[in-house]
């Protein structure tokens, strides 16, 4: 089960926020709790990430999304410098999104801890405007008419913490943020071949809206992207 932490006020959308000195400060809770998911002893607390955690987030996302140069051979010595640059680029991108978009209510990096200051899961919620996605949303009945939409992306869970409900909790936390930003739909992309991720999203109530055009890279890698959404 999930429950909102009603004592904590989230940063209001597109205006002044509770982000002070690069850190989230929710009312009555310096950790900026978004959601308490499940019950004791396995309760998972989803919270806003702080700026000094961006390195840990970048490492976690890089572990999840980096693809070896020669997948058939696995990771080789040639991957080391490429992998290092990949993580550096992820870290720089996080910094660019963190400021100023977090303070504007347009970007929210959410994390889950395991123990003391050990980030084991992360997801990003943002406000986006993409023509192809908006076109797929045009016929969704009851959707708030807007030129923007809430988008869930870059979700990663440490290998040691998978299949323990962390991803489900992160998704639920993202839905809290999307609603508080005034959206009644949360969207995401996932590759059809990623069976584990697809199963998690389907169980959370997400359905396929569109199958976007395959890029040349998608063709080479023999993969198909799905555009999914859930009404909030």
Secondary structure, DSSP 4 states (H G I P E B T S, - for coil): -EEE-TT-PPPPTTS--SEETTEE-BTTBTT-EEEEES-TTS-EEEEEPPGGGHHHHHHHHHHHH---TTGGG-S-TTHHHHHHHHHHHHHHHHHHHIIIIITTTSEEEEEEESSTT-EEEEEEEEEE--HHHHHHHTT-TT----S-EEEEEEEEE-GGGTTSSHHHHHHHHHHHHHHHTT-SEEEEEEETT-HHHHHHHHHTT-EEEE-PPPPHHHHHTT--EEEEEEE-
